[in-house]
Amino acid sequence: YVIAGILWIALSDKLLLALQNTLDLQLVFFISSVKGIGYVLITGLLLYKLISIHTQRLAESERQYRSYFDYNITPMWIINRRTLLFHAVNNAAITNYGYSREEFLTMSVLDIQVPEDINNLIINFRDLKIGINEAASRRHIKKNGTIITVDITAHVITGKNTENIMVIAKEVVD
């Protein structure tokens, strides 16, 4: 953009200087103003279009990656590391555990734990390292009260001002 702007100014000014002797001085000033305004308008529209295309591609990429999470056949969720509140859950978690998405998003991960396992879970979450962490099996309580055993894989994800934990819960079937 900078190079194009410099070239435009330099070359269009040279052209105006060459035409200065054949044109009225007021017309030269008018053309000089129009060429500046025209450059700003054309490059502004071009930049707007390029940014718009980039934004659309980014949104499509985000939708695609979001679908990888939402439609994964393994129950997954993202929780806030500090509060342990659910931030997002996928469709498999909703189907497997029986809670609606809205219910999950008002709950803490502690709400689906067997009570006697909660202290151990809190210690494990506190000790998680950045990256992928394999954890021991856990016992979870479904909405209907059924207790299931799941193998947990946790991945600490750092954001701007927060740390989240992405959890994959694979049910252990006897």
C-alpha positions as CSV (number, residue, x, y, z in Angstrom):
1,Y,0.0,0.0,0.0
2,V,2.8,2.4,0.9
3,I,4.7,1.7,-2.3
4,A,1.6,2.1,-4.4
5,G,0.8,5.4,-2.7
6,I,4.3,6.8,-3.2
7,L,4.3,5.7,-6.8
8,W,0.9,7.3,-7.4
9,I,1.9,10.6,-5.9
10,A,5.3,10.7,-7.6
11,L,4.1,9.7,-11.1
12,S,0.8,11.6,-11.1
13,D,2.6,14.8,-9.9
14,K,5.2,14.4,-12.7
15,L,2.4,14.1,-15.2
16,L,0.7,17.2,-13.9
17,L,4.0,19.1,-14.0
18,A,4.4,18.0,-17.7
19,L,0.9,19.3,-18.4
20,Q,1.2,22.4,-16.3
21,N,2.2,24.6,-19.3
22,T,-0.7,23.5,-21.4
23,L,-3.4,23.7,-18.7
24,D,-4.9,26.5,-16.7
25,L,-3.4,26.7,-13.2
26,Q,-6.8,26.3,-11.5
27,L,-7.4,23.2,-13.6
28,V,-4.1,21.8,-12.4
29,F,-5.0,22.4,-8.8
30,F,-8.4,20.8,-9.3
31,I,-6.9,17.7,-11.0
32,S,-4.4,17.5,-8.2
33,S,-7.2,17.5,-5.6
34,V,-9.3,15.0,-7.6
35,K,-6.4,12.6,-8.0
36,G,-5.8,12.6,-4.3
37,I,-9.4,12.1,-3.4
38,G,-9.8,9.5,-6.1
39,Y,-6.7,7.6,-4.8
40,V,-8.1,7.6,-1.3
41,L,-11.6,6.4,-2.4
42,I,-10.3,3.7,-4.7
43,T,-7.7,2.3,-2.3
44,G,-10.2,2.6,0.6
45,L,-12.8,0.6,-1.3
46,L,-10.1,-1.9,-2.3
47,L,-8.9,-2.3,1.3
48,Y,-12.5,-2.6,2.5
49,K,-13.1,-5.4,-0.1
50,L,-9.9,-7.2,0.9
51,I,-10.7,-7.0,4.6
52,S,-14.3,-8.2,3.9
53,I,-13.0,-11.2,2.0
54,H,-10.5,-12.0,4.7
55,T,-13.2,-11.7,7.4
56,Q,-15.5,-14.0,5.5
57,R,-12.8,-16.6,5.1
58,L,-11.9,-16.3,8.8
59,A,-15.6,-16.7,9.8
60,E,-15.8,-19.8,7.6
61,S,-12.7,-21.3,9.1
62,E,-14.0,-20.6,12.6
63,R,-17.3,-22.3,11.7
64,Q,-15.4,-25.3,10.3
65,Y,-13.3,-25.7,13.4
66,R,-16.3,-25.2,15.7
67,S,-18.1,-28.0,13.9
68,Y,-15.1,-30.3,14.6
69,F,-15.8,-29.7,18.3
70,D,-19.6,-29.6,18.1
71,Y,-20.0,-32.8,16.0
72,N,-17.2,-34.9,17.5
73,I,-18.6,-38.2,18.5
74,T,-16.7,-38.1,21.8
75,P,-18.2,-36.0,24.7
76,M,-16.1,-32.8,25.0
77,W,-16.3,-29.6,26.9
78,I,-14.4,-26.5,27.7
79,I,-14.3,-25.2,31.3
80,N,-12.9,-22.1,32.8
81,R,-9.8,-23.3,34.8
82,R,-10.4,-20.8,37.7
83,T,-14.1,-21.2,38.2
84,L,-14.5,-24.7,36.7
85,L,-17.7,-23.5,35.0
86,F,-18.6,-25.0,31.7
87,H,-17.8,-22.6,28.8
88,A,-18.8,-24.9,25.9
89,V,-20.1,-28.4,25.4
90,N,-20.4,-30.5,22.3
91,N,-23.4,-32.4,21.1
92,A,-22.0,-35.8,22.2
93,A,-21.8,-34.5,25.8
94,I,-25.4,-33.2,25.6
95,T,-26.6,-36.6,24.3
96,N,-24.5,-38.8,26.6
97,Y,-25.1,-36.8,29.9
98,G,-28.7,-35.8,29.3
99,Y,-28.3,-32.1,30.1
100,S,-29.2,-29.4,27.6
101,R,-26.6,-27.0,26.4
102,E,-28.2,-24.3,28.5
103,E,-28.2,-26.5,31.6
104,F,-24.5,-27.3,31.1
105,L,-23.6,-23.7,30.7
106,T,-25.0,-22.9,34.2
107,M,-23.1,-25.8,35.8
108,S,-19.7,-26.4,37.1
109,V,-17.7,-29.5,36.2
110,L,-18.0,-30.4,39.9
111,D,-21.8,-30.9,39.4
112,I,-21.2,-34.0,37.3
113,Q,-18.6,-35.5,39.7
114,V,-19.3,-38.2,42.2
115,P,-19.1,-36.2,45.5
116,E,-16.2,-38.3,47.0
117,D,-14.1,-37.6,44.0
118,I,-14.3,-33.8,44.0
119,N,-11.3,-33.0,46.2
120,N,-9.1,-35.2,44.1
121,L,-10.4,-33.6,40.9
122,I,-9.7,-30.1,42.2
123,I,-6.1,-31.1,43.0
124,N,-5.7,-32.7,39.5
125,F,-7.0,-29.5,37.8
126,R,-4.7,-27.3,39.9
127,D,-1.7,-29.4,38.8
128,L,-2.5,-29.5,35.1
129,K,0.4,-28.3,32.9
130,I,0.0,-26.3,29.6
131,G,-0.7,-28.7,26.8
132,I,-2.2,-32.2,26.9
133,N,-2.6,-34.0,30.2
134,E,-3.7,-37.6,30.6
135,A,-5.7,-38.1,33.8
136,A,-7.0,-41.1,35.7
137,S,-10.5,-42.4,35.2
138,R,-13.3,-40.4,36.7
139,R,-16.9,-41.2,37.8
140,H,-19.5,-38.9,36.4
141,I,-23.2,-38.5,37.2
142,K,-25.6,-38.2,34.3
143,K,-28.7,-36.1,34.6
144,N,-30.8,-39.2,35.2
145,G,-28.5,-40.2,38.1
146,T,-26.6,-43.0,36.4
147,I,-23.0,-43.1,37.3
148,I,-20.5,-43.7,34.5
149,T,-16.8,-44.2,34.4
150,V,-14.9,-42.1,31.9
151,D,-11.2,-41.7,30.9
152,I,-10.4,-38.0,30.8
153,T,-7.9,-36.2,28.6
154,A,-7.5,-32.6,29.5
155,H,-5.8,-29.9,27.5
156,V,-5.0,-26.5,29.1
157,I,-5.7,-23.7,26.6
158,T,-4.5,-20.2,27.3
159,G,-6.3,-17.2,26.0
160,K,-5.9,-13.4,26.4
161,N,-6.8,-13.1,30.1
162,T,-8.0,-16.6,31.0
163,E,-7.0,-20.3,31.0
164,N,-9.5,-22.8,29.9
165,I,-9.4,-26.6,30.0
166,M,-10.6,-28.7,27.0
167,V,-11.8,-32.0,28.3
168,I,-12.4,-35.2,26.3
169,A,-14.4,-37.8,28.3
170,K,-14.4,-41.3,26.8
171,E,-16.8,-43.6,28.6
172,V,-15.3,-46.9,29.8
173,V,-17.5,-49.8,28.8
174,D,-17.1,-53.1,30.6
